[in-house]
């Protein structure tokens, strides 16, 4: 009798091993808010690759590289007209700063692409969650 119970349990557990139990790789967010404050709160949940899938390719990318190895250690991505201020007016430029593969800050600029290195903007540091679950 014990052998029958053992065989039954063995076969019942082996049927679970055949099931494909996989974790979904879907991003936590599938679109980003337009409002500047909501945008900053939400973008910290995403990786740079997920941001690029949602917003598309940036209009301009500035990479900072190590001179010795040519490794990219930081990037600034520039998008046009994707965020609004508290009054609903669009910022001409949104800068997303990425350091070591993480989004560190977002800067909203009232300028055009030619002036981005000469204009101060409204900068927000991005808070990353310690743990998602």
VOLUM-601931 format. One line per 3 residues: number of its first residue (from 1); their letters; for each residue x, y, z of C-alpha. Coordinates in pm, 1 decimal, decimal comma. Layout:
<sites>
NUM> a> X/Y/Z ~ ...
</sites>
This chain:
<sites>
1> xxx> 0,0/0,0/0,0 ~ 283,6/237,6/84,5 ~ 439,2/168,7/-254,5
4> xxx> 115,3/256,8/-431,2 ~ 84,5/585,4/-242,9 ~ 448,2/664,0/-317,0
7> xxx> 402,1/595,7/-689,7 ~ 83,2/801,3/-698,4 ~ 255,1/1098,0/-532,1
10> xxx> 560,1/1063,5/-756,0 ~ 353,0/1077,3/-1074,5 ~ 127,5/1355,1/-950,2
13> xxx> 425,4/1579,4/-865,7 ~ 596,6/1502,4/-1195,6 ~ 292,3/1633,0/-1382,7
16> xxx> 350,6/1973,3/-1220,5 ~ 709,8/1974,2/-1345,7 ~ 584,9/1973,5/-1705,8
19> xxx> 388,5/2295,4/-1661,9 ~ 552,8/2610,5/-1791,8 ~ 548,4/2850,3/-1500,0
22> xxx> 717,6/3166,5/-1620,4 ~ 721,2/3518,9/-1491,0 ~ 586,0/3780,0/-1724,7
25> xxx> 847,4/4021,9/-1855,0 ~ 587,0/4292,0/-1914,9 ~ 687,7/4635,2/-1785,5
28> xxx> 514,9/4777,8/-1479,4 ~ 402,2/5077,8/-1684,8 ~ 295,6/5085,9/-2049,7
31> xxx> 264,1/5463,0/-2085,4 ~ 409,2/5763,7/-1906,7 ~ 206,9/6056,3/-1770,2
34> xxx> 239,6/6394,2/-1940,4 ~ 234,3/6604,1/-1619,6 ~ 589,3/6675,1/-1498,5
37> xxx> 546,8/6560,2/-1136,6 ~ 362,7/6239,1/-1226,3 ~ 621,3/6172,3/-1497,8
40> xxx> 909,3/6198,2/-1247,8 ~ 732,0/5969,2/-997,6 ~ 661,4/5706,0/-1263,2
43> xxx> 982,9/5701,2/-1466,5 ~ 1186,2/5566,1/-1173,3 ~ 999,1/5236,0/-1203,3
46> xxx> 1134,6/5177,3/-1553,7 ~ 1462,5/5080,7/-1712,8 ~ 1606,3/5294,9/-1991,6
49> xxx> 1508,5/5025,4/-2243,8 ~ 1146,8/5035,3/-2124,7 ~ 1144,3/5416,2/-2148,6
52> xxx> 1270,4/5395,2/-2505,5 ~ 997,9/5142,9/-2593,7 ~ 731,3/5377,4/-2455,7
55> xxx> 863,4/5714,7/-2576,1 ~ 1054,4/5604,3/-2883,1 ~ 1409,3/5696,3/-2971,7
58> xxx> 1529,9/6024,9/-2821,8 ~ 1570,6/6324,9/-3049,9 ~ 1928,0/6363,4/-2921,8
61> xxx> 2161,9/6152,8/-2706,0 ~ 2475,5/6279,8/-2532,0 ~ 2699,9/6003,3/-2393,1
64> xxx> 2974,6/6047,8/-2135,2 ~ 3249,1/5789,2/-2177,6 ~ 3559,9/5688,4/-1988,3
67> xxx> 3858,8/5801,5/-2189,3 ~ 4059,9/5489,6/-2106,6 ~ 3802,4/5226,8/-2204,5
70> xxx> 3548,9/5421,8/-2411,7 ~ 3278,0/5269,9/-2188,7 ~ 2959,4/5478,7/-2163,6
73> xxx> 2904,8/5563,2/-1796,5 ~ 2626,3/5819,3/-1834,0 ~ 2384,3/5944,3/-2097,9
76> xxx> 2145,3/6231,7/-2140,3 ~ 1843,1/6164,0/-2359,6 ~ 1649,4/6457,9/-2501,9
79> xxx> 1283,2/6443,9/-2605,6 ~ 1067,5/6722,7/-2744,5 ~ 720,0/6823,6/-2621,6
82> xxx> 637,0/6521,7/-2405,9 ~ 569,8/6689,1/-2068,7 ~ 358,4/6973,8/-1933,4
85> xxx> 398,0/7207,4/-1639,6 ~ 128,9/7262,0/-1373,5 ~ -50,0/7505,5/-1610,0
88> xxx> -68,8/7253,3/-1892,7 ~ 194,7/7423,5/-2110,2 ~ 439,8/7189,9/-2281,9
91> xxx> 809,6/7204,0/-2203,9 ~ 997,2/7219,7/-2535,0 ~ 1265,9/6978,6/-2408,6
94> xxx> 1271,6/6697,0/-2152,3 ~ 1615,0/6564,6/-2054,5 ~ 1641,7/6218,0/-1899,5
97> xxx> 1976,2/6151,6/-1727,9 ~ 2095,0/5791,2/-1705,1 ~ 2391,5/5684,1/-1490,7
100> xxx> 2516,7/5324,1/-1478,7 ~ 2198,1/5197,7/-1643,9 ~ 1956,2/5372,9/-1405,8
103> xxx> 1746,7/5684,2/-1456,6 ~ 1884,4/5935,5/-1206,8 ~ 1716,1/6265,7/-1291,4
106> xxx> 1478,5/6445,3/-1525,5 ~ 1522,4/6807,0/-1635,3 ~ 1247,6/7011,9/-1800,6
109> xxx> 1387,2/7285,0/-2026,3 ~ 1220,5/7589,5/-2179,6 ~ 1461,5/7607,2/-2472,5
112> xxx> 1531,2/7446,7/-2807,0 ~ 1777,1/7168,6/-2894,7 ~ 2051,8/7414,2/-2991,4
115> xxx> 2053,8/7578,5/-2645,8 ~ 2034,8/7275,9/-2414,6 ~ 2391,8/7313,8/-2290,5
118> xxx> 2344,9/7682,5/-2200,8 ~ 2005,9/7681,8/-2026,8 ~ 1914,0/7585,5/-1670,2
121> xxx> 1595,1/7387,8/-1630,4 ~ 1367,3/7248,5/-1362,5 ~ 1555,6/6942,8/-1233,2
124> xxx> 1403,6/6654,0/-1037,7 ~ 1594,7/6360,7/-892,0 ~ 1425,1/6030,6/-966,4
127> xxx> 1344,9/5801,7/-674,2 ~ 1394,0/5435,6/-749,7 ~ 1197,0/5182,2/-551,4
130> xxx> 1400,4/4971,1/-310,3 ~ 1197,7/4666,4/-403,1 ~ 912,3/4627,1/-645,1
133> x> 758,1/4336,6/-454,3
</sites>
